[in-house]
Amino acid sequence: MADLITLTQHAIVAGFGVPGRAAAEWLENRGIAYCVVELNPQTVERCGKSGTHIIAGSVADEPTLIAAGIRHAAQLIICVPNDQAVLQAILVAKRLNPTIHIIARCAFTSAGLEATRRGAERVIVAEQIVANEFLRILEGRAEEKDAPHPA
């Protein structure tokens, strides 16, 4: 991964759990430079050793976003499971780089609405996804019961 000083038009991935790793893999597969911001120091140490461009800190903290190159980044992908941190990060990121494209993860619909109001272009709301998955499974079960069964 390129040195932070030379990164421009890169992506910042906040949080390196399952959603953050998926986003980073997508970026990697397309040759898009990125920097990961991760709160867990053990994850930072382990992933840094394997070559991931990763820094320790909270995405909601201005110095951390500056260190990740927010002023020259093209997009911020916020994958952390903390709605308050997500909402704060959106405000800080938009103040430092008004044109940055933000994709945010939120747990609740109310936080998702607030994330949009604060400037996130796309928001993934966990409770809506869970509700949709319940409906998909229930519909599948209803169709199974309605299907003719062999005698």
HELIX and SHEET records of a PDB file:
HELIX    1   1 LEU A    4  THR A    6  5                                   3    
HELIX    2   2 VAL A   18  ASN A   29  1                                  12    
HELIX    3   3 PRO A   41  LYS A   49  1                                   9    
HELIX    4   4 GLU A   62  ALA A   67  1                                   6    
HELIX    5   5 ILE A   70  HIS A   72  5                                   3    
HELIX    6   6 ASP A   83  LEU A   96  1                                  14    
HELIX    7   7 THR A  109  ARG A  118  1                                  10    
HELIX    8   8 ALA A  126  ASP A  146  1                                  21    
SHEET    1   A 6 ILE A  54  ALA A  56  0                                        
SHEET    2   A 6 TYR A  34  GLU A  38  1                                        
SHEET    3   A 6 ALA A  11  ALA A  14  1                                        
SHEET    4   A 6 GLN A  75  ILE A  78  1                                        
SHEET    5   A 6 HIS A 101  CYS A 106  1                                        
SHEET    6   A 6 ARG A 122  VAL A 125  1                                        
END                                                                             
